[in-house]
Amino acid sequence: MTPSEFTSEQVGRDLRSKSDSRYEMIRKAGPFETMFNLFHELGIQSNILVSATYTHSKSELTAAVLFEALRVVIDQHPALGILGVDQPSQKKKGNHRLWEARLNAINLTDCVEFVRHDGEDQGLRRIIEKSHNEWFDTEDRARPLWKLVVVNNTHILFVYHHMIADGLSICVSSEFAGGTE
C-alpha cells in the first residue's frame, strides 16, 4: 500500500463487497441520488465545483499536508467514497435499479491533481472552466466521484458529482481547512 492510499481499515470500518472487492453495496439509491445520476448520464449536469484559497503563515500546501487532511475529511464524511452501481431489479425482470456503494479504498493520487499556471487570472479561469467541464466516469468502480485540483499550491478546486453531495460542500470545505492546521 502506498502512503497516498486510504483504506477503510485505517478508520476502523470493515467493508467487504460480495460482488466486487473494490466496493461494498450499501442501499438502494434514493430519489435524489437517482435523479442526479440520471441528469449526469443524460448530459444535463456535469458536476459541482467549490474553490478555496489556502493560506498558512508557516508553510505551503504540499501533497503530504493535503493527503493527511483528506484522510481526516474522508474518515468524517463517508459519502466521499460513494458510487452509483446499477443492479438488476428484483421486482421487474430486465429492469435495473441504482444502488449506492462505498469504495473500500481511495487512492488519493488518482483524485488529486497539482497544476501550475503563470499567475494570470485568465490561466486560473481556464483551469476552473476545464475542471468544471470534465465529466466523471460513473462506470469506473475504482475512483471516487470527486477530485481536487490544487493550483500553484494555493488555490484548491473541489470538484464532485452531485450524487455524493449538495449542501455539504461548505461543511466539507471548512473541515478540510481545519484538517491542514
Helices and strands as residue ranges (DSSP letters): E 5-7, G 8-11, E 23-28, H 31-41, E 48-53, H 63-76, G 78-81, E 82-88, E 96-103, E 105-107, H 108-111, E 112-115, H 121-133, E 146-151, E 155-160, H 168-179
